[in-house]
């Protein structure tokens, strides 16, 4: 009986995790953001909801975050470095769309 309950709980957690991943924009999946970020939970990097809350009301947030995602960096959310997503500057439209999505998550 315990084995069945444990398997059922594991299945529910997997389904819940997959449902949240499904809410991620396709651009996030395409650019590998989902390897380190989730919408509502810290993975390797911060939860996107936490990013949105941190920058809520900051008029310069969009530009700051576009630069951070493009060039990478560390120190804002801990010691783990975020690799640059767009060092060549060719994905700026994609990054802007992702940042705008993230900033809408502030509650």
MODA-V383041 format. One record per backbone hydrogen bond with DSSP energy under -1.0 kcal/mol. CO is the residue of the C=O (numbers start at 1). NH is the residue of the N-H. E is the energy in kcal/mol with one decimal. If there is no record, write none. Layout:
((CO	NH	E) (CO	NH	E))
//
This chain:
((1	5	-2.2) (2	6	-2.8) (3	7	-2.3) (4	8	-2.3) (5	9	-2.7) (6	10	-2.3) (7	11	-2.4) (8	12	-2.3) (9	13	-2.3) (10	14	-2.2) (11	15	-2.4) (12	16	-2.7) (13	17	-2.4) (14	18	-2.4) (15	19	-2.2) (16	20	-1.9) (17	21	-2.1) (18	22	-1.7) (21	24	-1.2) (25	29	-1.6) (26	30	-3.0) (27	31	-2.0) (28	33	-2.0) (29	32	-1.1) (32	35	-1.4) (33	36	-1.5) (33	37	-2.2) (36	44	-1.3) (36	45	-2.7) (38	48	-2.4) (39	49	-2.4) (45	43	-2.0) (47	51	-1.8) (48	52	-2.4) (49	53	-2.2) (50	54	-2.3) (51	55	-1.9) (55	58	-2.3) (58	61	-1.8) (60	64	-2.3) (61	65	-3.0) (62	66	-2.4) (63	67	-2.1) (64	68	-2.2) (65	69	-2.8) (66	70	-2.4) (67	71	-2.7) (68	72	-2.3) (69	85	-2.4) (70	86	-1.7) (73	82	-3.5) (78	75	-1.7) (82	73	-2.0) (86	89	-1.2) (91	95	-2.5) (92	96	-2.4) (93	97	-2.1) (94	98	-2.3) (95	99	-2.7) (96	100	-2.4) (97	101	-2.0) (98	102	-2.8) (99	103	-2.6) (102	105	-1.8))
//
